[in-house]
């Protein structure tokens, strides 16, 4: 359950950045029509976070439909994800001052790189 919540938070942050990217451009950037999403790098000790984040990112782009999700070799661009840190912080307490709920803080960096020329089109951190 903890990893699932962590992934949701990370994906929301990623989607917000993605929405900002799409809303500021008049069309797809530089003729990018397909995207490859390799397994994210994971600098944390959380097991399977990178794989789950990658799966969710692929699902989000596939559902959006503006870019085709393809293998890395066929892609016009790569979305490179890096889970930098995950922290669980107390959020709510009981009357006995015991932690009742935690809030997760996730730091994810992302780069969108055009494969044709290696240009970094978007950086989020």
Secondary structure as UniProt FT lines:
FT   HELIX           2..24
FT   HELIX           29..31
FT   STRAND          34..36
FT   STRAND          41..42
FT   TURN            47..48
FT   HELIX           49..64
FT   STRAND          68..69
FT   TURN            72..74
FT   STRAND          77..93
FT   TURN            95..96
FT   STRAND          99..114
FT   TURN            115..117
FT   STRAND          120..124
//
